[in-house]
Amino acid sequence: MQITIDIPDEIAQHLTQSISDLPRRTLESLVAQAYRDELLTHAEVGRILNLSRYDVDTFLHQAKAYLHYDETDLEHDRATIAQFRREQSQS
């Protein structure tokens, strides 16, 4: 899909002078915000921007769009680790 954004000419000219590759930067801003809003996954970010997994990590870090990880996720991970340790000690 292609999306067109209408911006007054004088503002577009100013932005183009100040920001290199304005269309790409606009796309990156949209993608970073959609990731922050949990509308896109890590994999989808990579697919849209044509980035490797590691480049997506770098991009998201630079965009201050951090991994969604809350207390529920932490508790789930703790339970998984505890279960793994129990299984290992029984082996």
C-alpha positions as CSV (number, residue, x, y, z in Angstrom):
1,M,0.0,0.0,0.0
2,Q,1.1,3.5,-0.7
3,I,0.1,6.4,1.5
4,T,0.2,10.0,0.5
5,I,0.5,12.8,3.0
6,D,-0.4,16.4,2.1
7,I,1.8,19.0,3.6
8,P,1.9,22.7,2.7
9,D,4.6,23.3,0.1
10,E,6.6,25.8,2.2
11,I,6.7,23.4,5.2
12,A,7.6,20.4,2.9
13,Q,10.4,22.4,1.4
14,H,11.7,23.3,4.9
15,L,11.5,19.7,6.1
16,T,13.2,18.4,2.9
17,Q,16.1,20.8,3.5
18,S,16.4,19.8,7.2
19,I,15.7,16.1,6.9
20,S,17.5,13.8,4.5
21,D,15.2,11.2,2.9
22,L,12.0,12.6,4.3
23,P,9.8,9.8,3.0
24,R,12.0,7.1,4.7
25,R,12.1,9.2,8.0
26,T,8.3,9.6,7.9
27,L,7.9,5.8,7.5
28,E,10.3,5.1,10.3
29,S,8.5,7.5,12.6
30,L,5.2,5.8,11.8
31,V,6.6,2.4,12.3
32,A,8.3,3.3,15.6
33,Q,5.1,4.8,17.0
34,A,3.0,1.8,15.8
35,Y,5.5,-0.5,17.7
36,R,5.2,1.6,20.8
37,D,1.5,1.4,20.6
38,E,1.8,-2.4,20.2
39,L,0.2,-2.3,16.8
40,L,3.3,-3.9,15.1
41,T,5.5,-6.7,16.2
42,H,9.3,-6.8,16.0
43,A,9.1,-9.0,12.9
44,E,6.7,-6.6,11.2
45,V,9.0,-3.7,11.9
46,G,11.7,-5.6,10.1
47,R,9.5,-6.5,7.2
48,I,8.2,-3.0,6.7
49,L,11.7,-1.4,6.9
50,N,13.5,-4.3,5.3
51,L,15.8,-4.7,8.2
52,S,17.5,-7.7,9.7
53,R,16.5,-8.8,13.2
54,Y,19.6,-7.2,14.7
55,D,19.1,-4.0,12.7
56,V,15.5,-3.8,14.0
57,D,16.8,-4.0,17.6
58,T,19.2,-1.1,16.8
59,F,16.4,0.9,15.0
60,L,13.9,0.5,17.9
61,H,16.6,1.4,20.5
62,Q,17.5,4.6,18.6
63,A,13.8,5.4,18.3
64,K,13.3,4.8,22.0
65,A,10.7,2.2,21.2
66,Y,11.5,-0.4,23.8
67,L,10.4,-4.0,24.2
68,H,7.0,-4.4,25.7
69,Y,7.7,-6.2,29.0
70,D,5.6,-5.7,32.1
71,E,5.1,-7.4,35.4
72,T,2.9,-10.1,34.0
73,D,5.7,-11.0,31.5
74,L,8.2,-11.0,34.3
75,E,6.1,-13.3,36.4
76,H,5.6,-15.6,33.5
77,D,9.3,-15.8,32.8
78,R,10.0,-16.5,36.5
79,A,7.5,-19.3,36.5
80,T,9.1,-20.7,33.3
81,I,12.6,-20.6,34.9
82,A,11.4,-22.2,38.1
83,Q,9.7,-25.0,36.1
84,F,12.9,-25.5,34.0
85,R,15.0,-25.7,37.2
86,R,12.6,-28.3,38.7
87,E,12.8,-30.4,35.6
88,Q,16.6,-30.2,35.5
89,S,17.0,-31.2,39.2
90,Q,14.8,-34.3,38.6
91,S,17.0,-35.4,35.7
